[in-house]
Amino acid sequence: MSEPEAVAASTDSNGAAAEQLRNQVTDALSTCRDPEIGLDIMSLGLVYDLALQEGKAHVKMTLTAIGCPWAQDLFDEVKAKVEQVPGIKECTVELVYSPPWSVDMMSDDARMELGFL
């Protein structure tokens, strides 16, 4: 599954500016790395939804393993990096477990890097 397929994005307006903001937020999310695996959360398929509305971002994401001891650190990193994107005033991160994460959610490049292809 490719990154655009993995992230369902809703925006407060249509057009180039909204798409550019979405891309900037997605780029910021791509700099956040899973502390155990070492790959970015977008390639791993951990981000399930990205909603942007009136300067606010809401990220629904999961973890590769329930009970990850670094979960809060990862959520804090996501929030901080998304809030650095011009046009984003606030970011909330919601942990979701449905659907459960699996290797199939990873990009082909990530699966290849980890030896699953």
C-alpha positions as CSV (number, residue, x, y, z in Angstrom):
1,M,0.0,0.0,0.0
2,S,1.4,3.4,-0.9
3,E,1.6,6.4,1.4
4,P,-1.3,8.2,-0.3
5,E,-3.4,5.1,0.0
6,A,-2.4,4.7,3.6
7,V,-3.5,8.2,4.7
8,A,-7.1,9.4,4.2
9,A,-6.9,13.1,4.4
10,S,-9.8,15.5,5.0
11,T,-9.2,19.2,4.6
12,D,-11.2,22.3,5.4
13,S,-11.1,23.6,1.8
14,N,-10.3,22.3,-1.6
15,G,-7.5,23.6,-3.7
16,A,-3.8,23.9,-4.1
17,A,-3.2,25.6,-0.7
18,A,-5.0,22.8,1.2
19,E,-3.1,20.1,-0.8
20,Q,0.2,21.9,-0.2
21,L,-0.5,22.0,3.5
22,R,-1.4,18.4,3.5
23,N,1.8,17.5,1.7
24,Q,3.9,19.6,4.2
25,V,2.3,17.8,7.2
26,T,2.8,14.4,5.5
27,D,6.5,15.4,4.9
28,A,6.8,16.3,8.6
29,L,5.3,13.0,9.6
30,S,7.8,11.2,7.4
31,T,10.6,12.5,9.6
32,C,9.2,10.8,12.7
33,R,10.8,7.4,13.2
34,D,9.6,4.4,15.1
35,P,12.2,4.1,17.9
36,E,12.4,0.3,17.8
37,I,12.3,-0.3,14.0
38,G,14.1,2.9,12.9
39,L,11.9,3.6,9.9
40,D,9.5,6.5,9.5
41,I,5.9,6.2,10.6
42,M,4.5,6.9,7.1
43,S,6.5,4.1,5.5
44,L,5.5,1.7,8.3
45,G,1.9,2.5,7.7
46,L,1.3,3.7,11.3
47,V,-0.7,6.8,10.3
48,Y,-4.3,5.9,9.6
49,D,-5.9,9.3,9.1
50,L,-4.8,12.9,8.9
51,A,-7.5,15.6,9.2
52,L,-6.7,19.3,8.7
53,Q,-9.2,22.0,9.6
54,E,-8.7,25.7,10.4
55,G,-5.1,25.4,11.4
56,K,-5.6,22.2,13.4
57,A,-4.2,18.8,12.6
58,H,-5.6,15.6,14.0
59,V,-3.5,12.5,13.4
60,K,-4.9,9.0,14.0
61,M,-2.1,6.5,14.3
62,T,-1.3,3.1,15.8
63,L,1.8,1.3,17.0
64,T,3.6,-1.7,15.8
65,A,3.1,-3.3,19.2
66,I,0.6,-2.6,21.9
67,G,2.3,-1.4,25.1
68,C,5.3,0.1,23.3
69,P,7.4,1.8,26.0
70,W,8.3,4.7,23.7
71,A,4.7,5.4,22.5
72,Q,4.4,8.8,24.4
73,D,7.8,9.9,23.1
74,L,6.7,9.1,19.5
75,F,3.3,10.9,20.0
76,D,5.2,13.9,21.4
77,E,7.5,13.9,18.4
78,V,4.6,13.7,16.0
79,K,2.8,16.6,17.7
80,A,6.0,18.8,17.8
81,K,6.9,18.2,14.2
82,V,3.4,18.8,12.8
83,E,3.1,22.0,14.8
84,Q,6.3,23.3,13.2
85,V,4.5,23.3,9.8
86,P,3.5,26.8,8.8
87,G,-0.2,27.1,9.0
88,I,-0.7,24.5,11.7
89,K,-1.4,26.0,15.1
90,E,-2.3,22.8,17.0
91,C,-1.9,19.1,16.5
92,T,-3.6,16.3,18.4
93,V,-2.5,12.7,18.2
94,E,-5.1,9.9,18.7
95,L,-4.0,6.3,19.3
96,V,-6.2,3.8,17.5
97,Y,-5.9,0.0,17.4
98,S,-8.4,-0.7,14.7
99,P,-7.6,-2.0,12.2
100,P,-4.7,-3.8,13.9
101,W,-1.3,-2.9,12.4
102,S,0.4,-5.6,10.2
103,V,3.4,-5.8,7.9
104,D,1.0,-5.5,5.0
105,M,0.5,-1.8,5.9
106,M,4.1,-1.0,5.2
107,S,5.3,0.5,2.0
108,D,7.2,-1.8,-0.4
109,D,10.4,0.1,0.3
110,A,10.0,-0.4,4.1
111,R,9.2,-4.1,3.6
112,M,12.2,-4.5,1.4
113,E,14.5,-2.7,3.9
114,L,13.3,-5.0,6.7
115,G,13.6,-8.1,4.6
116,F,9.9,-8.9,4.1
117,L,10.1,-8.8,0.3
